[in-house]
Amino acid sequence: MASSDGPQSPPIPLGDRVVQYETHPPLDPSLYALSPSEAAFFKAATGIDDDAALKERILMVQEKAYKLETCFDPAVLSVASSNRAVPPSPRPDLSALTSLNPLRGHCSVINASAFFHLFTEEKQLHVARALAGLLSSEPGSLICGAHLGAQEPTTLTDNVLGGKFELFRHSPKSWEAMWDGVFTVGEVKVEASLNKIEFMNQELQALTWSVTRL
């Protein structure tokens, strides 16, 4: 945890630890920019056709997500069955959500990018099981994303915000095996590949993936 005589941010979860740092970077609405295809997707998903109203809704949801304490709190997201059972409750009003649990069985697309690599191997499996419970039973429903990976599964120690963190990076094979263990065999198709990317003058391996219900 970084120390400072100046004002500090509220405790912020980062992977398996909670840290504080001197300034809590504010959200910047000027960075909001949707491509035509992204705008079309969000308009279809939300039923909001007006661009200004859509921006307001997205920024509101972003602010709520920014304040979210932890995905490991069962009151926010708990592990539930990933089978094809009918959702336990009607589709909820998104604007009224204070937890992700009412979305169980209702999500046709879940994007989890730049997220899994923040955790240990064990906690990545926990998050995978929790997200699987949110996925709709309809064929074609999918969970997808991209994050740091490796040619072979490996645990790295990174220095972030003055603290040391053990972060696990999956290979395509180990990532596919993890999801095959989350769902029943033959229930989903898992695809994963590594691609080289440049980030802050470093060459890194990005694991791009999808898990699609059959």
Stockholm file with secondary structure:
# STOCKHOLM 1.0

chainA/1-214         MASSDGPQSPPIPLGDRVVQYETHPPLDPSLYALSPSEAAFFKAATGIDDDAALKERILMVQEKAYKLETCFDPAVLSVASSNRAVPPSPRPDLSALTSLNPLRGHCSVINASAFFHLFTEEKQLHVARALAGLLSSEPGSLICGAHLGAQEPTTLTDNVLGGKFELFRHSPKSWEAMWDGVFTVGEVKVEASLNKIEFMNQELQALTWSVTRL
#=GR chainA/1-214 SS CCCCSSCCCCCEEETTEEECCSCCCCCCGGGCCCCHHHHHHHHHHHCCCCHHHHHHHHHHHHHHHHTCCCTTCTTTCCCCCCSSCCCSSCCCCGGGCSSSGGGTTTBSEEECCSCGGGSCHHHHHHHHHHHHHHBCSSTTCEEEEEEECCSSCEEEEEEETTEEEEEEECCHHHHHHHHHHHSCTTSEEEEEEEEEEEETTEEEEEEEEEEEEC
#=GC SS_cons         CCCCSSCCCCCEEETTEEECCSCCCCCCGGGCCCCHHHHHHHHHHHCCCCHHHHHHHHHHHHHHHHTCCCTTCTTTCCCCCCSSCCCSSCCCCGGGCSSSGGGTTTBSEEECCSCGGGSCHHHHHHHHHHHHHHBCSSTTCEEEEEEECCSSCEEEEEEETTEEEEEEECCHHHHHHHHHHHSCTTSEEEEEEEEEEEETTEEEEEEEEEEEEC
//
